Amino acid sequence: MSFNSIRNVLLTLYVLSKSFFLTLLLFSLTAIAHAETTLVAVASNFSKPMTEIAEAFEQATGHSAKLSFGSSGKFVAQFENGAPYEVFLSADNEKPLKLEQAGLTVTGSRFTYAIGQLVLWSATEGLVDEQGQILGKGGFRHLALADPKLAPYGAAAVEVLKNAGLLEKLVPLFVQGENIAQTHQFISTGNAELGFVALSQVIDNGKIAGGSGWIVPGKLHGPILQDAVLLKTGADNPAAPALLGFLKSPQALAIIRKYGYGVAE
């Protein structure tokens, strides 16, 4: 091959390599330009897993999720008054259905993302036995639970006590949190000796970490089906439906199970 031929080949390779890297750069810039942020309202009980899921979501898609945690009931009131949230992860399935019936959600977007697990927990080692018999035996002055009118975990706790015939006896000892996060705070700080919280708040490596607890059998209360839904405010933001889709991915489901939740088949 002559010198000129070799030079022409090298020039061609140089041009092609520049074109390839330019294309790669343009692709990366385009992906960044199309990355969006979605505003997400999340039930307090799901704060730990959702924080982890949001990080995985951003790594996988480039989109990001700005999370706000609180009472599902209070979130609904905010949506009805025009709050700009785009995705709602509720602590139950009733509130997303209510929003759907009110025409505030994207049709067909609602689904169960997790099945909650209730636990009777105390920050004190050995206080709560593994069968929850302490509820009948007594010996405590305060029993914390989330407001049953606003929080599904609080409603489930009331159902457990009612079915055990202990509700009337224990109502005077109730310390009600606005949501499950505040309820957990009451117990962890000792303002209540024990109370009902979500298993996800006290689980670590598949076991209750610290204190003592009784994982309440699901047959003692109705299932805590936690539904997610796309609000109409997020219909035109690609990050919002992308997040809901990611919640169904194997990666997200593994995180959900890690925190003690069941998942819908």
C-alpha positions as CSV (number, residue, x, y, z in Angstrom):
1,M,0.0,0.0,0.0
2,S,1.4,3.4,-0.9
3,F,2.0,6.2,1.5
4,N,-1.0,8.2,0.1
5,S,-3.3,5.2,0.6
6,I,-2.2,4.7,4.2
7,R,-2.7,8.4,4.8
8,N,-6.2,8.3,3.4
9,V,-7.1,5.3,5.5
10,L,-5.9,7.1,8.7
11,L,-7.7,10.3,7.8
12,T,-10.9,8.3,7.2
13,L,-10.5,6.6,10.6
14,Y,-9.9,9.9,12.3
15,V,-13.0,11.5,10.8
16,L,-15.1,8.4,11.7
17,S,-13.8,8.4,15.3
18,K,-14.6,12.1,15.7
19,S,-18.1,11.5,14.3
20,F,-18.6,8.6,16.7
21,F,-17.6,10.5,19.8
22,L,-19.6,13.5,18.7
23,T,-22.6,11.3,18.3
24,L,-22.0,9.8,21.7
25,L,-21.7,13.3,23.2
26,L,-24.9,14.5,21.5
27,F,-26.8,11.3,22.7
28,S,-25.6,11.9,26.3
29,L,-26.6,15.6,26.2
30,T,-30.0,14.7,24.7
31,A,-30.6,12.1,27.5
32,I,-29.7,14.8,30.1
33,A,-31.9,17.3,28.5
34,H,-34.9,14.9,28.6
35,A,-34.3,13.9,32.3
36,E,-37.1,15.2,34.4
37,T,-38.1,15.4,38.0
38,T,-41.4,14.2,39.3
39,L,-43.1,15.4,42.6
40,V,-44.2,12.4,44.6
41,A,-46.4,12.2,47.7
42,V,-45.6,9.2,49.8
43,A,-47.3,7.6,52.8
44,S,-45.0,7.9,55.9
45,N,-44.8,4.1,56.4
46,F,-43.1,3.8,53.0
47,S,-40.4,6.4,53.5
48,K,-37.4,4.1,53.9
49,P,-38.0,1.8,50.9
50,M,-39.1,4.7,48.7
51,T,-36.0,6.7,49.5
52,E,-33.9,3.7,48.3
53,I,-36.2,3.1,45.3
54,A,-35.8,6.8,44.2
55,E,-32.1,6.5,44.2
56,A,-32.2,3.3,42.1
57,F,-34.8,5.0,39.7
58,E,-32.5,7.9,39.1
59,Q,-29.5,5.6,38.3
60,A,-31.6,3.5,36.0
61,T,-33.5,6.2,34.1
62,G,-31.8,9.5,34.6
63,H,-35.1,10.9,35.9
64,S,-35.3,12.0,39.5
65,A,-38.1,11.9,42.1
66,K,-38.6,14.6,44.7
67,L,-40.3,12.9,47.7
68,S,-42.6,14.3,50.3
69,F,-43.7,12.0,53.2
70,G,-46.9,12.4,55.3
71,S,-50.4,11.2,56.0
72,S,-52.3,9.8,53.1
73,G,-55.5,11.5,54.3
74,K,-53.9,14.9,54.4
75,F,-52.3,14.4,51.0
76,V,-55.7,13.8,49.5
77,A,-57.0,17.1,50.9
78,Q,-53.9,18.8,49.3
79,F,-54.6,17.2,45.9
80,E,-58.2,18.4,46.0
81,N,-56.9,21.9,46.7
82,G,-54.5,21.9,43.7
83,A,-51.2,20.7,45.2
84,P,-48.8,20.1,42.3
85,Y,-47.9,16.5,43.2
86,E,-47.8,14.1,40.2
87,V,-47.5,10.7,41.7
88,F,-49.3,9.4,44.9
89,L,-48.1,6.4,46.9
90,S,-50.9,5.8,49.4
91,A,-51.0,3.8,52.6
92,D,-54.2,2.2,51.4
93,N,-56.2,1.5,48.3
94,E,-59.3,3.6,49.2
95,K,-57.8,7.0,48.8
96,P,-56.4,6.5,45.3
97,L,-59.8,5.0,44.3
98,K,-61.5,8.1,45.7
99,L,-59.2,10.3,43.6
100,E,-59.8,8.2,40.5
101,Q,-63.6,8.6,41.0
102,A,-63.1,12.3,41.4
103,G,-61.4,12.5,38.0
104,L,-58.0,13.6,39.5
105,T,-56.0,10.7,38.2
106,V,-54.9,9.2,34.8
107,T,-57.3,6.4,33.9
108,G,-55.8,2.9,34.3
109,S,-52.7,4.0,36.3
110,R,-53.8,2.8,39.7
111,F,-52.2,-0.4,41.1
112,T,-51.1,-2.1,44.4
113,Y,-47.4,-1.5,44.9
114,A,-47.1,-3.0,48.4
115,I,-49.0,-5.0,51.0
116,G,-48.4,-3.5,54.4
117,Q,-47.5,-5.5,57.6
118,L,-48.5,-4.2,61.0
119,V,-46.3,-4.8,64.1
120,L,-46.8,-4.1,67.8
121,W,-43.5,-2.6,68.9
122,S,-41.7,-1.3,71.9
123,A,-38.2,0.3,72.1
124,T,-37.8,-1.7,75.3
125,E,-36.2,-5.1,75.0
126,G,-38.4,-7.9,76.2
127,L,-41.5,-5.8,76.8
128,V,-43.6,-7.1,73.9
129,D,-43.9,-10.8,73.7
130,E,-44.0,-12.7,70.4
131,Q,-47.7,-13.4,70.6
132,G,-48.8,-9.9,71.7
133,Q,-50.2,-11.1,74.9
134,I,-49.1,-7.9,76.7
135,L,-52.2,-6.2,75.2
136,G,-54.4,-8.3,77.4
137,K,-52.1,-8.4,80.4
138,G,-51.6,-4.7,80.6
139,G,-48.9,-3.1,82.7
140,F,-48.4,-0.1,80.4
141,R,-49.8,3.4,80.5
142,H,-49.7,4.5,76.8
143,L,-50.4,2.7,73.6
144,A,-49.5,4.6,70.4
145,L,-51.2,4.2,67.1
146,A,-51.7,6.4,64.0
147,D,-55.0,8.3,63.8
148,P,-57.4,5.6,62.5
149,K,-59.4,8.3,60.7
150,L,-56.4,9.3,58.6
151,A,-54.0,6.4,58.6
152,P,-54.7,2.8,57.4
153,Y,-52.2,1.3,59.9
154,G,-54.1,3.0,62.7
155,A,-57.4,1.6,61.4
156,A,-55.8,-1.8,61.2
157,A,-54.6,-1.5,64.8
158,V,-58.1,-0.6,66.0
159,E,-59.5,-3.7,64.1
160,V,-57.0,-5.9,65.8
161,L,-58.0,-4.6,69.2
162,K,-61.7,-4.9,68.4
163,N,-61.4,-8.5,67.2
164,A,-59.5,-9.3,70.4
165,G,-62.2,-7.7,72.6
166,L,-59.7,-5.2,74.0
167,L,-60.7,-2.0,72.3
168,E,-62.9,-0.5,75.0
169,K,-60.4,-1.4,77.7
170,L,-57.4,0.2,75.8
171,V,-59.0,3.3,74.2
172,P,-58.2,5.4,77.3
173,L,-54.5,4.6,76.9
174,F,-54.3,5.7,73.2
175,V,-51.7,8.2,72.1
176,Q,-52.5,9.0,68.5
177,G,-50.0,10.2,66.0
178,E,-50.9,12.2,63.0
179,N,-49.3,9.5,60.8
180,I,-47.2,6.4,61.3
181,A,-44.0,8.3,61.4
182,Q,-45.1,10.4,64.4
183,T,-46.4,7.2,66.0
184,H,-43.0,5.6,65.7
185,Q,-41.4,8.7,67.2
186,F,-43.7,8.5,70.2
187,I,-42.6,4.9,70.9
188,S,-38.9,5.3,70.1
189,T,-38.6,8.3,72.4
190,G,-40.4,6.6,75.3
191,N,-43.4,8.8,75.3
192,A,-45.4,5.6,74.8
193,E,-44.2,2.3,76.1
194,L,-45.5,0.4,73.0
195,G,-47.6,0.9,69.9
196,F,-48.6,-0.2,66.5
197,V,-46.3,0.8,63.6
198,A,-45.4,-0.5,60.2
199,L,-42.9,-3.4,60.1
200,S,-40.9,-1.4,57.5
201,Q,-40.0,1.1,60.2
202,V,-38.3,-1.4,62.6
203,I,-37.0,-4.1,60.3
204,D,-33.4,-4.7,59.5
205,N,-32.1,-7.8,57.6
206,G,-35.4,-9.5,57.9
207,K,-35.7,-9.1,61.7
208,I,-37.0,-6.5,64.1
209,A,-34.0,-4.4,65.0
210,G,-33.9,-3.1,68.5
211,G,-36.6,-3.3,71.2
212,S,-39.2,-6.0,71.1
213,G,-42.2,-6.7,68.9
214,W,-45.0,-8.8,67.7
215,I,-45.6,-9.1,64.0
216,V,-49.4,-9.1,63.8
217,P,-50.8,-12.0,61.7
218,G,-52.6,-10.7,58.6
219,K,-55.7,-12.7,59.5
220,L,-56.4,-10.4,62.5
221,H,-57.2,-7.4,60.3
222,G,-58.1,-6.6,56.7
223,P,-55.2,-6.5,54.2
224,I,-53.3,-3.2,54.0
225,L,-53.3,-2.8,50.2
226,Q,-51.2,0.2,49.3
227,D,-52.0,1.7,45.9
228,A,-50.1,4.0,43.7
229,V,-51.6,6.3,41.1
230,L,-50.6,8.8,38.5
231,L,-52.3,12.2,39.1
232,K,-53.4,14.2,36.1
233,T,-50.8,16.9,37.0
234,G,-48.1,14.4,36.0
235,A,-49.6,13.2,32.8
236,D,-47.2,15.3,30.6
237,N,-44.1,14.7,32.7
238,P,-42.3,11.5,31.4
239,A,-40.7,11.0,34.8
240,A,-44.0,10.4,36.5
241,P,-45.2,7.4,34.6
242,A,-41.6,6.2,34.4
243,L,-41.5,6.1,38.2
244,L,-44.7,4.1,38.4
245,G,-43.3,1.7,35.9
246,F,-40.1,1.3,37.8
247,L,-42.1,0.4,41.0
248,K,-43.0,-2.8,39.2
249,S,-39.5,-3.7,38.2
250,P,-37.6,-6.6,39.8
251,Q,-35.1,-4.1,41.4
252,A,-37.9,-2.1,43.1
253,L,-39.8,-5.2,44.1
254,A,-36.7,-6.6,45.8
255,I,-36.4,-3.4,47.8
256,I,-40.1,-3.5,48.8
257,R,-39.8,-7.1,50.0
258,K,-36.6,-6.2,51.9
259,Y,-38.6,-3.9,54.1
260,G,-41.1,-6.5,55.1
261,Y,-43.9,-5.7,52.6
262,G,-45.7,-8.2,50.5
263,V,-46.2,-7.6,46.8
264,A,-49.3,-8.2,44.7
265,E,-49.1,-11.1,42.3
